[in-house]
Amino acid sequence: MSVEVLFYHLVHQPLEAALPSLLAKCLERDWRVVVQAGSQERCAALDAHLWTFRDDSFLPHGTKDDGFAEEQPIYLTAEGDNPNRADVRFLVDRAAPPPLVGYQRAVYMFDGNDAEALADARQRWKEAKGEGFAVTYWQQTESGGWERKA
C-alpha cells in the first residue's frame, strides 16, 4: 500500500491551533500517531500544549521521558523513532523525515509565513512525488478549516 503524503499549509492559525483537531481525527479512526518536531524544546512545548489546549479536553500522548512509549496513542519526538507503531506521522517545524514506507499517512504541517518553511515544503513535495507517494496539498481557510488545492 502506498503512503499518502499530505501537506498542510498554515496561513491563518498557528500549529498549536491546527494540530490538535487533526490529531483528534486520527484517534477517532483508531490510528496511532507520531508527531516529530524540529527540536526537543519544541517537542516539550507541544507536550505541554496537548494537555491544556482546551479546558474540557486533552489528547492522550507521551514522550520518551514518560515511559511506555509503545503504548502511547500519540507519541511526541524530535527523532525518527516510531515506538508506538504509528499509522500516521506528522512532521512539524521542518523536521527531517525518516523513511515513510510503512505509514498509512505522512503529514507535513508548515508555516506559510516562513519563507524557509515554504522552501522546505516544496522540497519535501518533490521528494514524496519522486518516491511515488500519493501527494495532496491542503491550505488553511480563514475559519481554520482546510481546502484541498492540489
Secondary structure, DSSP 4 states (H G I P E B T S, - for coil): -PPEEEEEEESSS-HHHHHHHHHHHHHHTT--EEEE-SSHHHHHHHHHHHHHSBTTB----B-GGGS-GGG-SEEEESSS--TT--SEEEEETTPPP---TT-SEEEEEEETT-HHHHHHHHHHHHHHHHTT-EEEEEEE-TTS-EEE--
